[in-house]
Amino acid sequence: MRIDILTLFPEMFTSFLAGSLLGAARDNGLIDIRLTNIRDFADGVHRQVDDRPFGGGPGMLLMPGPVVDCVESVQQSDPVAGQLLMLTPSGRRLDQQMVESLATKSRIVLLCGRYEGFDERVRETLQPIEISIGDYILSGGEVAAMVVVDAVARLVPGVLGHEESAQQDSFSGIDRLIEGPQYTRPREFRGLCVPDVLLSGDHGKIAQWRHEQAVRATHRRVTTHS
Ligand code: ADE
């Protein structure tokens, strides 16, 4: 899978992309992630990418020229155009189903905004799919793009190493349940014991217990957080 990230702050991605899971996936050729600086497509000595909104108002907007030129250039750098995704708080809220759908694409292009947003003609010209990672305002799309890359990359075959585990994640699998509690050593910690069933060696019973716990955790989340 190829992932292009278009941003004014490519250096924000350096340690994120070198991290263990993504770093290894890139080294193994499973994911090809490329960063492009939108400012490289700006004109003039100042390489200006933003300007004040017509009609007044706070902040600065990203100008359409550098953004559209950047996206078109990146798209043309490969015979297959990628699915263009714009990170913006007004987009559709990211969930695991969207992540699964994105993970099936051979190429995605992530466009990160900064300042107060994009000139509307960026949307009109490029017609991206707009994605939000939640109902709050970040100072730019970069952190949101990292969220998308992280969630998508771990679903690309071979990236996790053990394919089962993505299927068992919360929100995954046919019933999309939250994962229930899990335990590792020691068997007892400050008087709190690992449930006997997990030590029983009876895989049928363990699977049934885990399913019951997942149903409970999902129900609890629905009733306490909504
Ligand atoms: N840019 C700023 N806030 C954002 C959000 N919540 N989701 C995606 N992109 C953003």
Boltz pocket constraint, residues with backbone or C-beta under 6 A from the ligand:
constraints:
  - pocket:
      binder: B
      contacts: [[A, 87], [A, 88], [A, 89], [A, 113], [A, 131], [A, 132], [A, 133], [A, 134], [A, 135], [A, 136], [A, 137], [A, 138], [A, 139], [A, 140], [A, 141], [A, 144]]
      max_distance: 6.0
